[in-house]
């Protein structure tokens, strides 16, 4: 099983590539959806890490994967600009799941 990252900047992909995690840089909505479709078709991907700003930008697609598929596990990661998460975020996820 593999980990894959979707990012909107080269720094995140390069840093994770140094520890053996493959990734792709996307700049548009079409590129994001194309990358997600390819990753979902690959049953070898267990964890999909998405930088926070992309996960928030395409929250409908991210939540669709989170709530309707067992794999891959979606993990939001901060990029070089830090985290954008707020304390209430976890509660929002729980509420939306229920």
C-alpha positions in Angstrom: 0.0 0.0 0.0 1.2 3.5 -0.9 0.8 7.1 0.2 0.2 9.7 -2.5 0.0 13.5 -2.2 -1.9 16.1 -4.1 -0.4 19.6 -3.7 -0.6 23.0 -5.4 3.1 23.7 -4.9 6.3 22.1 -5.8 7.9 22.5 -2.3 5.4 20.1 -0.6 5.8 17.5 -3.4 9.6 17.7 -3.4 9.8 17.4 0.4 7.6 14.4 0.5 9.3 12.8 -2.5 12.6 12.9 -0.4 11.0 10.5 2.1 9.6 8.2 -0.7 6.0 9.6 -1.1 5.0 10.2 -4.7 2.8 13.2 -5.6 1.4 15.5 -8.2 1.1 19.2 -8.4 -2.3 20.5 -9.6 -3.3 24.1 -10.5 -6.8 23.8 -11.8 -10.1 22.1 -10.8 -9.8 19.9 -13.9 -6.3 18.8 -12.9 -7.5 18.0 -9.4 -10.4 15.9 -10.6 -8.2 14.1 -13.1 -5.6 13.3 -10.4 -8.2 12.1 -8.0 -9.8 9.9 -10.6 -6.4 8.3 -11.4 -5.6 7.7 -7.8 -9.0 6.1 -7.0 -8.5 3.8 -10.0 -5.2 2.6 -8.4 -6.2 0.2 -5.6 -2.6 0.3 -4.3 -3.1 3.8 -2.8 -4.0 3.5 0.9 -3.5 7.1 2.0 -4.2 10.2 -0.1 -2.7 13.3 1.5 -4.1 16.6 0.2 -2.8 20.0 1.1 -5.4 21.9 3.2 -6.1 24.7 0.8 -6.9 22.2 -2.0 -9.0 20.0 0.3 -11.0 23.1 1.4 -11.3 24.3 -2.2 -12.7 21.0 -3.4 -14.4 19.9 -0.2 -17.4 18.3 -2.0 -15.1 15.8 -3.8 -13.0 15.2 -0.8 -16.0 14.5 1.4 -17.5 12.2 -1.2 -14.3 10.1 -1.0 -14.2 10.3 2.8 -17.7 9.2 3.4 -18.3 6.7 0.5 -15.0 4.8 0.2 -13.0 2.7 2.6 -9.8 3.5 0.8 -7.9 5.7 0.3 -7.9 7.4 3.7 -7.9 11.1 3.1 -5.4 13.2 5.2 -5.3 16.9 5.0 -1.7 18.3 5.5 -0.5 21.8 5.9 1.7 23.2 3.2 4.6 25.6 3.6 2.3 28.4 4.6 1.2 26.5 7.8 -2.1 25.2 8.9 -5.4 26.8 8.1 -7.4 24.5 10.5 -9.5 26.0 13.2 -10.4 24.2 16.4 -14.0 23.8 15.3 -13.0 21.9 12.1 -13.1 18.4 13.7 -16.6 19.1 15.1 -17.8 20.2 11.7 -16.5 16.9 10.2 -18.3 14.9 12.9 -21.5 16.8 12.5 -21.4 16.4 8.7 -20.8 12.6 9.0 -23.8 12.2 11.3 
